[in-house]
Amino acid sequence: MSRRPADDPDRLGPEADDASPDEAWPDEPDAWEASDREWREKWEPREEDEDAVEPPPAHYQPRTTSAKGVASSYEEGMREAGPYLTIGLQIALSMFFFVGAGWALDEFAGTSPWGVLVGAVLGFLGVIGLVIRLAHEADASNRPPR
């Protein structure tokens, strides 16, 4: 059984360019056509009736929203989110306060770096306490009344 030149992996160089178009391409043109057809089926726009959406019934009336309703919804959302909007500021200020107090103690007593380290640990514990308190409050507000 003889092999076609295009199937020969050892055939490289200028002599490979001398092969006829049928020998130069290992894929058959039918495979290309099938691949093109699959691509077109997947990506070309479909007919309008394939994905058509039913129009709403004739008696359908969209709900209108008043400015008062939007404002009251906004206020209600802000009231519910209020305690959580300042969490980042509370965390930053508690760390700043405790580390600053530790630095001041180091400067006054000459105990560097222990005051800053103790201040950082106390600030971190304060942050953990804040997060636990907020989690308990959120959990309590989500529970049904007894």
N, C-alpha and C positions, 0 to 999 in steps of 0.2 A: 504494500500500500504506500503510495507516494504522498508526501505532505505538500500542501500548498506553500508557496514562499512566505505568505503572510503569517502562516502558523509556525514558522521556523524561528525560534527565539534567538538562534545564533546568527541570523541574517540581519546585519546592520550595515550602515555605511551607504555609499553612493549606489551600490547595486540594488538596495531596497527601493530606491526611487524609480528604477526601471520597471517595476512590476506594473501589471495592468491594474486599472481601478478595481476590478473584481477581486484581484489577489491582494491588493494593498489594504483592504478593509476587512477585518475579521467579522464584523457584524453585518448581517444581511440588511438590505434596505427595508424589508418588511418589519424588522424589529424597530427600526427608526420610526416608521409610520405608526406602529402600535404605541410607541412611547409618545409621539406627538399627539395622537388621538387621546391618550390618557391625560396628558397635560391640558389639552383643550377642554375636556370634560370637567376637569377639576377647577380650572382658573378662568375660563371665559364666562362672560355674563350669561345668566340664564334667561329664558323667556320670562316675560312678565307674569304670565298666568301660573308659573310653577310656584312662585313664592308670594303670590298675591295675598294681601290681607283683606279680610272682610271689612267693609265700611261699617261704621256704627249704625245702629237702628235709627229710624227717622225721629223717634221720640226722645233720643238721647240729648241731654243738656249737660254740658260740663259744669262742674261746681265752680262758683266764683269765690274768690278769697278777698276779704276786706282787709284794709290796712290795720284795723283794730285787731282782727284775728291774728295777723302776722306779728304784730307788736306783742300781744299777750303770749303767743307761743315763744317768742324770743325771750321775753322776761322770765317765763317759766323755765326755759332751758338754762338761762344764766343763773337763776336762783339755785337750780339743782347742781350746776357745775361750779358754782362759786367757791366752795371749799377746796376744790382741786386746782383752780387756776393759779394759785399762789404757791403750790408745792415747791416748784423750782427755786423761787425766791426764799422760801423758808429754809430749804436745805442749804442753799449757798450762805445765807446769813448766819445760820447756826454754826456751820463749819468755820466761817470767817471769825465769828465771835470767840469760839473756844480756842482756835489756833492763835488768834491775836492775843487772847488772855495768856496763853502759854508762852508766847514770845515776850510779852511784857514781863512775866514772871522771870523768864530767863535773863532779860536785860537787867532787872532789878536785883535778883539774887545771884546771878552768875552761874546758873545751873544748865547752861546750854548743852545739849539739845533736848533735855528731858521735859522742860515745860511745854515745848511745841509738840513733842510726841504725846504727852499726857493730854494736852488740849485737843489734838487730832483724834485721839481715842474717845475722849468725852464727846466731841462733836459728832463723831460717827455713831456713838451710842444714842445721842440725841436724835439723829436722823432716823435711826432704826425705830426709836420710840414714836416718832412722828408718823412714820409709815404704818406702824402697827395700830396706832390710835385711829388714823384715817380709815384703815381697813376694817376695824371694828365698827366705826360709825357707819360706813357704807353697808356693812353686813347687817347692822341693826335696822337701817332704813329700808333694806330690801326684804326684811322678814315680814310676814303678815302679822297683824295685831292679834294678841291672844285673847 
